[in-house]
Amino acid sequence: MKSPITGKKMTLQIKKNTLEFRKEKFEYNHKSYYCEDSGESYTTTELDEFNLNQVYNQYRDKHNIPFPDQVIKLRNTYGLSASMMSKILGFGTNSYRNHEKGEVPSLANANLINTVSNSILNFKLLVNLNNDLNQEEKVKILKRINVVIENYQESKDDKKYVDILFENRLPDNYSGYRKPDMEKMLNMILFFAEKLNPTETMMNKLLFYSDFYNYKKTAYSISGSNYMAHNYGPVPVRFGGIFDYAANKDYIFMKVEDYGNGYWGKCFYKSSQKDFNSELFSIEEIESLNIIVSTFRGYNATQIMEKSHEEKAWLENEKSKSLIDYNYAFELIHI
């Protein structure tokens, strides 16, 4: 971005700042463009949104308010329009759509969304008791609810296993303010397997860099995964179980390969049974994945591991093997 005063290119800077939202103060990483000649800082609409999202994320986390992707997922589960969801929940006509777009719900609206998100039966009861729905609308919605109940029963054991892998965590600063999403994680693994045929060590770093780089750009991770500082660099928590799950679901298959000099490693290959589902990802997320591929194409496992060992995210958490806060994304040096 060029300075509106001098016309010279400005530098992007990140500084700690504090902002008040709903009578509470939150510290965040403020992005702005700095004009060295005038000493003034400037933002764009995109940067303003990024800065505000960091504050909204902390407020949502503190008060257990659902994030936009959770609000969207609830509606998509039942295949209903945003206006119909507003009608069912007793919100204003456009309220549900606005919550999907990022408007922070009131505490009352948030509690209601959480109540029906956590229980299909609660949602069914709310529909049955709703006097604003006509009989035809109720019948259609209840049919969809019954289908969701049947599907849930069929996949109950699978869901339990996924919840164990992700510890059924809610969005916070250790998940990049996303609820862990196994389907997106599986497709990320497939994406990198198809593009780079990485080893297990390299796959872990590709996932780390893609999630943290996307957080650096948008204030959200891609997969919602937790990462910890492992001896070999940052890795998703329970990565072994996640990779086995990806193989069992036919997203990838793994082969032990001879890389020479006495080194054998597990290598990832795309399965012929699945293709990358780009519809699960935003334009920004797809861009992040492609940037990670282009940045680390040609690297071997040792090289990318050594790069990750230079990141503050690993250096400050390796001794304690701690979870890595996504705010370390703002200090990445290799992407």
DOVOFI-767220 format. One line per 8 residues: number of its first residue (from 1); their letters; for each residue x, y, z of C-alpha. Coordinates in steps of 0.02 Angstrom, whole numbers. Layout:
! DOVOFI-767220
NUM) a) X,Y,Z | ...
//
This chain:
! DOVOFI-767220
1) mkspitgk) 0,0,0 | 63,173,-46 | 61,321,73 | -80,444,34 | 41,583,83 | 205,540,-5 | 150,407,-130 | 290,294,-68
9) kmtlqikk) 262,111,-25 | 226,87,161 | 279,-58,272 | 157,-176,357 | 182,-172,545 | 108,-272,689 | 96,-195,862 | 9,-245,1022
17) ntlefrke) -146,-140,1051 | -300,-137,1162 | -480,-116,1107 | -642,-107,1206 | -789,-213,1150 | -953,-222,1247 | -872,-136,1397 | -726,-258,1404
25) kfeynhks) -546,-227,1351 | -447,-350,1245 | -266,-349,1189 | -234,-397,1008 | -103,-387,869 | -145,-228,773 | -97,-231,589 | -73,-68,497
33) yycedsge) 32,13,361 | 165,134,422 | 225,287,327 | 404,322,381 | 406,499,312 | 249,560,400 | 250,442,550 | 66,403,518
41) syttteld) -15,231,515 | -155,178,398 | -273,30,384 | -382,-42,248 | -557,-115,264 | -476,-287,259 | -354,-245,399 | -493,-167,504
49) efnlnqvy) -591,-328,489 | -438,-431,535 | -402,-324,689 | -583,-330,747 | -594,-518,722 | -454,-544,847 | -554,-449,978 | -718,-537,933
57) nqyrdkhn) -630,-705,944 | -572,-672,1122 | -745,-610,1173 | -828,-765,1098 | -705,-879,1185 | -729,-793,1353 | -919,-800,1347 | -942,-965,1254
65) ipfpdqvi) -1019,-879,1103 | -1024,-984,943 | -909,-935,801 | -974,-899,624 | -922,-1071,558 | -1018,-1155,699 | -1172,-1049,661 | -1160,-1097,476
73) klrntygl) -1134,-1281,517 | -1291,-1287,625 | -1398,-1222,483 | -1316,-1334,353 | -1345,-1487,464 | -1532,-1467,436 | -1524,-1394,262 | -1623,-1239,309
81) sasmmski) -1614,-1059,251 | -1545,-924,365 | -1716,-838,370 | -1798,-1002,424 | -1669,-1025,562 | -1707,-849,623 | -1892,-891,624 | -1866,-1054,720
89) lgfgtnsy) -1754,-970,850 | -1862,-815,865 | -1727,-696,802 | -1752,-544,691 | -1772,-583,505 | -1589,-557,456 | -1509,-595,624 | -1453,-773,587
97) rnhekgev) -1375,-722,421 | -1283,-580,507 | -1215,-700,640 | -1151,-811,499 | -1063,-661,424 | -973,-623,586 | -1089,-514,690 | -1066,-565,872
105) pslananl) -1231,-630,945 | -1300,-565,1107 | -1273,-679,1257 | -1457,-731,1249 | -1448,-775,1064 | -1283,-864,1090 | -1355,-972,1230 | -1501,-1022,1120
113) intvsnsi) -1388,-1067,973 | -1278,-1170,1088 | -1429,-1258,1163 | -1493,-1320,995 | -1317,-1354,929 | -1279,-1471,1073 | -1441,-1570,1062 | -1544,-1624,911
121) lnfkllvn) -1690,-1659,1028 | -1684,-1480,1094 | -1695,-1416,915 | -1841,-1533,881 | -1931,-1473,1037 | -1904,-1291,987 | -1983,-1326,816 | -2133,-1414,894
129) lnndlnqe) -2165,-1270,1014 | -2142,-1131,885 | -2306,-1041,851 | -2234,-940,706 | -2214,-1096,597 | -2364,-1160,500 | -2404,-1345,499 | -2328,-1374,327
137) ekvkilkr) -2163,-1293,380 | -2158,-1395,539 | -2185,-1560,447 | -2043,-1522,324 | -1922,-1470,461 | -1964,-1619,572 | -1932,-1738,427 | -1759,-1662,406
145) invvieny) -1727,-1675,592 | -1772,-1860,589 | -1648,-1889,447 | -1512,-1802,550 | -1555,-1913,699 | -1540,-2071,592 | -1374,-2015,519 | -1310,-1972,692
153) qeskddkk) -1351,-2146,757 | -1261,-2227,610 | -1103,-2125,637 | -1109,-2120,827 | -955,-2229,857 | -856,-2137,724 | -901,-1969,802 | -844,-2031,973
161) yvdilfen) -675,-2079,901 | -654,-1908,819 | -703,-1821,981 | -569,-1920,1072 | -436,-1871,943 | -483,-1688,957 | -530,-1697,1142 | -698,-1623,1091
169) rlpdnysg) -620,-1450,1112 | -709,-1286,1087 | -631,-1142,987 | -495,-1047,1081 | -322,-974,1057 | -248,-1150,1046 | -362,-1200,903 | -350,-1038,803
177) yrkpdmek) -528,-997,858 | -601,-1140,756 | -688,-1294,821 | -579,-1440,764 | -644,-1502,597 | -591,-1678,550 | -660,-1667,373 | -553,-1515,335
185) mlnmilff) -401,-1594,417 | -423,-1752,311 | -433,-1648,153 | -279,-1548,202 | -184,-1712,225 | -247,-1773,56 | -199,-1606,-25 | -18,-1614,35
193) aeklnpte) -6,-1800,-3 | -58,-1767,-183 | 54,-1615,-207 | 213,-1667,-116 | 209,-1850,-59 | 283,-1794,108 | 354,-1901,248 | 263,-1904,414
201) tmmnkllf) 384,-1775,487 | 358,-1660,339 | 168,-1682,340 | 163,-1624,520 | 258,-1465,476 | 151,-1430,321 | -6,-1440,427 | 70,-1328,561
209) ysdfynyk) 128,-1195,438 | -37,-1194,341 | -144,-1174,497 | -32,-1043,577 | -2,-947,415 | -190,-938,385 | -213,-874,563 | -82,-741,531
217) ktaysisg) -182,-683,379 | -361,-701,439 | -362,-724,631 | -428,-901,604 | -342,-1069,579 | -401,-1187,443 | -427,-1353,532 | -449,-1297,713
225) snymahny) -314,-1419,766 | -209,-1402,923 | -20,-1410,897 | 115,-1453,1022 | 304,-1432,1024 | 371,-1607,985 | 556,-1654,978 | 547,-1648,788
233) gpvpvrfg) 455,-1482,782 | 272,-1428,795 | 146,-1569,769 | -43,-1587,781 | -94,-1665,947 | -124,-1854,922 | -58,-1842,744 | -30,-2030,735
241) gifdyaan) -214,-2065,767 | -265,-1931,642 | -154,-2004,505 | -216,-2181,539 | -394,-2116,530 | -357,-2032,363 | -289,-2197,296 | -435,-2298,363
249) kdyifmkv) -556,-2177,279 | -462,-2199,114 | -402,-2020,98 | -220,-2073,91 | -110,-2225,105 | 63,-2234,182 | 217,-2330,127 | 386,-2348,212
257) edygngyw) 517,-2285,88 | 707,-2295,85 | 777,-2118,76 | 958,-2174,76 | 1097,-2158,205 | 1008,-2284,314 | 853,-2174,333 | 682,-2253,311
265) gkcfykss) 524,-2149,325 | 337,-2163,311 | 280,-2075,152 | 104,-2011,114 | 14,-2043,-51 | -158,-1988,-108 | -286,-2128,-116 | -380,-2156,-279
273) qkdfnsel) -540,-2168,-177 | -551,-1983,-131 | -522,-1815,-213 | -485,-1650,-128 | -648,-1562,-82 | -614,-1379,-115 | -792,-1331,-66 | -748,-1355,117
281) fsieeies) -622,-1212,110 | -631,-1025,86 | -533,-936,-51 | -409,-875,82 | -385,-1051,149 | -352,-1123,-24 | -227,-983,-53 | -139,-1026,112
289) lniivstf) -124,-1210,65 | -51,-1167,-105 | 74,-1045,-29 | 135,-1179,91 | 158,-1300,-55 | 256,-1173,-158 | 361,-1119,-8 | 414,-1293,45
297) rgynatqi) 417,-1385,-122 | 589,-1464,-139 | 619,-1472,49 | 653,-1639,131 | 597,-1688,306 | 760,-1634,389 | 760,-1464,305 | 581,-1418,351
305) meksheek) 608,-1485,527 | 760,-1373,548 | 660,-1223,487 | 522,-1260,612 | 653,-1269,751 | 694,-1087,716 | 516,-1032,747 | 477,-949,914
313) awleneks) 322,-1058,923 | 434,-1211,945 | 580,-1131,1038 | 474,-1066,1182 | 370,-1225,1204 | 488,-1369,1164 | 556,-1399,1340 | 383,-1416,1417
321) kslidyny) 308,-1499,1262 | 167,-1373,1279 | 21,-1332,1168 | 64,-1189,1050 | -38,-1029,1059 | -90,-973,885 | -31,-797,924 | 144,-861,887
329) afelihi) 85,-853,705 | 126,-667,704 | 309,-709,735 | 332,-842,600 | 494,-812,507 | 489,-941,367 | 320,-902,291
//
